[in-house]
Amino acid sequence: MSFHDPTVLDCPFDFAHALEFDPSLASLAQRGPVSRIRLPYGEAEAWLVTSFAGVRQVTCDPRFSRAAIIGRDYPRMTPEPIVSPESINVTDPPHVTRLRHVAAQAFTRERVTGMRPAVDRVVAGLLTAMAEAGPPADLVTRLSVPLPHLTICELLGVPEADREQLRAYTMRLLATSPDAQQDAAEAKACLRTYFAELVPARRKTPGEDLLSAMATAPVPSGEEPLSDDELAVLAVTLILSGNDTATCQISNIIYLLLIRSEERAALVRDPDRFPGALEELLRFIPFRKGVGIPRIALEDVEVEGTAISAGDYVHVSYLAANRDPSVFPDPHTLDLERPAHPHMTFGWGGHHCLAAPLARAELESAVTGLLTRFPHLRLDSDPDDIRWDTDTIRRFPLSLPVTW
């Protein structure tokens, strides 16, 4: 076992230039698979693992605990921790297994297939409204923002009158500015309260929605059913993740296809190629900044030849793992014909995103629907003039002006 270069690198991870890969993250990955870093917020330094094999080890090894960060001022990108202490995202087995078992029943292949008509209806409605309003249009406001939010609200059975307020809360929670902490904490509490009131009503009179499905899911022998509070936190997690990845990636994928005419033309000619192309687009696009939720080493562990001590914080970079040249040859090239290989955009291991099948369904429906309905779509702006998000942990264009 080797001991690591003690150099600690300050990592603001604030790079937000279009969809170019963060040069500081690329530099870290080139230095080696494990680095010592300091993030903008939190009490301590952390290890950062950037190789595909290293990230796979940390995310699958029970000696690295997410639950252990609860109550700690852990190193992070945002002033207010995004996750609630009871969230499925900061639990370990066996508790996480119980929570994920219930949540997984909401996202089985059969259920997501059954959801697809609802997703397609939302997409069709948004594209019809865009066509009727006529060009030019902003795709962010017309499609990227409303689709994932309307879809997850539809699936959770959130009344239409409440949906805009819930979206406002989720946006406040993702801010990275130091003065946003109080506002974010209040938004998190409001989301929690909202679903804490909705869950008992669904238990009493269940409908066809996901919240009802999770509230009435059969419990394996010997296990306790989820409490109202656990279900409320699960719903908050779903609405946050439902807004986060898909919103960014709809805009990002369309932006890339609009500035890469050959790839776009190939997909317009043959939309059936899109599911395969989607995986390469998801691998390639840096849809967020920096890192997410860390883990704590419960005992001394070796990762990629580096000694990590019990009690150390360990972050992983799914973005860097997606550009690991030992797994993805010529990783900084977008190749829609690249042979299939699992990527880490939806995470890995015990905290792999349960809603990934829904996100894929949304992306397929949105992008193929748009290319089919508007085959001559083009940017209505110089790419250099597009404004990108710089205030949150996400990477996406604030507006995407198009015409046809």
Residue pairs with C-beta under 8 A, 6 or more apart in sequence:
1 302
1 305
1 306
1 307
2 305
2 306
2 307
3 306
3 307
4 34
4 36
4 306
4 307
5 36
6 36
7 36
8 36
8 37
8 38
8 45
9 28
9 35
9 36
9 37
9 38
10 37
10 38
11 24
11 28
11 37
11 38
11 39
11 48
11 290
12 40
13 22
13 24
13 25
13 39
13 40
13 77
13 289
13 290
13 291
14 289
14 390
15 22
15 23
15 24
15 25
15 289
16 289
16 388
16 389
16 390
16 395
17 388
18 383
18 386
18 388
19 252
19 255
19 256
19 285
19 286
19 395
20 286
21 286
21 319
21 323
21 332
22 286
22 289
22 290
22 319
25 50
25 290
25 317
25 319
25 320
26 320
26 323
28 35
28 37
28 48
28 50
28 317
28 320
29 50
29 51
29 317
29 320
29 323
29 324
32 304
33 49
33 50
33 51
33 53
33 54
33 303
33 304
33 305
33 306
34 47
34 48
34 49
34 50
34 51
34 54
34 303
34 304
34 305
34 306
34 308
35 47
35 48
35 50
36 45
36 46
36 47
36 48
37 45
37 46
37 47
37 48
37 75
37 315
38 45
38 46
38 75
39 46
39 75
39 76
39 77
39 290
39 291
39 315
40 76
40 77
40 176
41 75
41 76
41 77
41 78
41 79
42 73
42 74
42 75
42 76
42 313
43 72
43 73
43 74
43 75
44 74
44 75
44 313
45 75
45 313
46 75
46 294
46 312
46 313
46 314
46 315
47 303
47 306
47 308
47 312
47 313
47 314
47 315
48 291
48 314
48 315
48 316
48 317
49 55
49 57
49 58
49 303
49 304
49 314
49 315
49 316
49 317
50 316
50 317
50 320
50 321
50 324
51 304
51 320
51 321
51 324
51 326
52 321
52 324
52 326
52 327
52 344
53 304
53 324
53 326
54 303
54 304
54 316
54 321
55 316
55 317
55 318
55 320
55 321
55 344
55 348
56 321
56 348
56 349
57 303
57 304
58 64
58 295
58 303
58 314
58 316
59 316
59 347
59 348
59 349
59 350
59 351
60 348
60 349
60 350
61 301
62 92
62 93
62 298
63 297
63 298
63 299
63 301
64 295
64 296
64 297
64 298
64 301
64 314
65 92
65 295
65 296
65 298
66 89
66 90
66 91
66 92
66 293
66 294
66 295
66 351
67 90
67 91
67 92
67 95
68 92
68 295
68 296
68 298
69 90
69 293
69 294
69 295
69 296
69 313
70 85
70 90
71 85
72 296
74 81
74 294
74 313
75 294
75 313
75 315
76 293
76 294
77 176
77 289
77 290
77 291
77 393
78 174
78 175
78 176
78 180
78 184
78 393
79 176
79 177
79 178
79 179
79 180
79 181
79 184
80 173
80 180
80 181
80 182
80 184
80 185
80 188
82 173
82 174
82 184
82 188
82 240
82 293
83 89
83 90
83 237
83 293
84 188
84 192
84 233
84 236
84 237
86 229
86 230
86 233
87 233
87 234
87 236
87 237
88 96
88 99
88 100
88 103
88 233
88 234
88 237
89 237
89 293
89 351
90 293
91 99
92 350
93 350
96 350
96 351
98 223
98 224
98 226
99 226
99 230
99 234
100 350
100 354
101 220
102 214
102 217
102 226
102 234
103 214
103 234
103 238
103 354
104 354
105 111
105 213
105 214
105 217
106 210
106 213
106 214
106 354
107 354
107 355
107 356
107 357
107 358
109 357
111 213
112 357
112 358
112 361
115 155
115 358
115 361
116 361
116 365
118 151
118 154
118 155
119 151
119 358
119 361
119 362
119 365
120 365
120 369
122 147
122 150
122 151
122 154
123 143
123 147
123 365
123 366
123 369
124 369
126 142
126 143
126 146
126 147
127 143
127 369
127 370
127 373
127 374
129 142
130 137
130 142
130 143
131 373
131 374
135 380
135 402
135 403
135 404
136 380
136 401
136 402
136 403
137 401
137 402
137 403
138 399
138 400
138 401
138 402
139 250
139 251
139 254
139 370
139 400
139 401
139 402
140 251
140 396
140 397
140 398
140 399
140 400
141 399
143 250
143 366
143 370
144 247
144 248
144 250
144 251
144 254
144 366
144 396
144 400
145 167
145 247
147 246
147 247
147 250
147 362
147 366
148 242
148 243
148 246
148 247
148 250
148 359
148 362
149 163
149 166
149 167
149 170
149 242
149 243
149 247
150 163
151 242
151 246
151 358
151 362
152 238
152 239
152 242
152 243
152 358
153 160
153 162
153 163
153 166
153 239
155 209
155 210
155 358
156 209
156 210
156 211
156 235
156 238
156 239
157 202
157 207
157 208
157 209
157 210
157 211
157 212
158 166
158 198
162 194
166 191
166 194
166 239
167 243
168 187
169 187
169 188
169 190
169 191
169 194
170 187
170 191
170 239
170 240
170 243
170 244
171 392
172 180
172 183
172 184
172 186
172 187
173 184
173 187
173 188
173 191
173 240
174 244
174 392
174 393
174 394
175 183
175 184
175 391
175 392
176 391
176 392
176 393
177 391
188 236
191 236
191 239
191 240
192 232
192 233
192 236
195 211
195 231
195 232
195 233
195 235
195 236
196 228
196 229
196 232
198 211
198 232
198 235
199 211
199 215
199 228
199 231
199 232
199 235
200 228
202 209
202 211
202 212
202 215
203 215
203 216
203 228
206 212
206 213
206 215
206 216
210 238
211 231
211 235
214 226
214 231
214 234
215 226
215 231
219 225
226 234
238 355
241 353
241 355
242 355
242 358
242 359
244 288
244 394
245 287
245 345
245 346
245 353
245 359
246 359
246 362
246 363
247 394
247 396
248 287
248 288
248 394
248 395
248 396
249 281
249 282
249 285
249 287
249 359
249 363
249 396
250 362
250 363
250 366
250 367
251 396
251 397
251 400
252 285
252 287
252 395
252 396
252 397
253 278
253 281
253 285
253 363
253 367
254 367
254 370
254 400
255 386
255 397
255 400
256 263
256 281
256 284
256 285
256 334
257 263
257 264
257 267
257 367
257 371
258 264
258 377
258 378
258 379
258 402
259 379
259 383
260 334
263 277
263 334
263 336
264 371
266 273
266 336
267 273
267 274
267 277
267 336
267 367
267 368
267 371
268 371
268 372
268 375
271 368
271 371
271 372
273 336
274 364
274 367
274 368
275 360
275 364
276 336
276 340
277 336
278 360
278 363
278 364
278 367
279 340
279 343
280 334
280 335
280 336
280 338
281 334
281 336
282 343
282 345
282 346
282 363
283 322
283 328
283 338
283 343
283 345
284 322
284 334
285 345
285 395
286 319
286 395
287 345
287 394
287 395
287 396
288 319
288 393
288 394
288 395
289 393
289 394
289 395
290 317
290 393
291 315
291 316
291 317
292 315
292 318
293 351
294 313
294 314
294 315
295 313
295 314
295 315
295 316
296 311
296 312
296 313
296 314
297 308
297 309
297 310
297 311
297 312
297 314
298 310
299 310
300 307
300 308
300 309
300 310
301 308
302 308
303 314
308 314
318 344
318 345
318 347
318 348
321 327
321 344
321 348
322 328
322 331
322 343
322 344
322 345
323 331
323 332
324 331
325 331
327 341
328 338
328 341
328 343
346 352
346 353
346 356
346 359
347 353
353 359
370 377
371 377
374 402
374 404
376 404
377 402
377 403
377 404
378 402
378 403
378 404
379 386
379 400
379 401
379 402
380 401
380 402
380 403
381 401
386 397
386 399
386 400
386 401
387 397
387 398
387 399
388 395
388 396
388 397
388 398
389 395
389 396
389 397
389 398
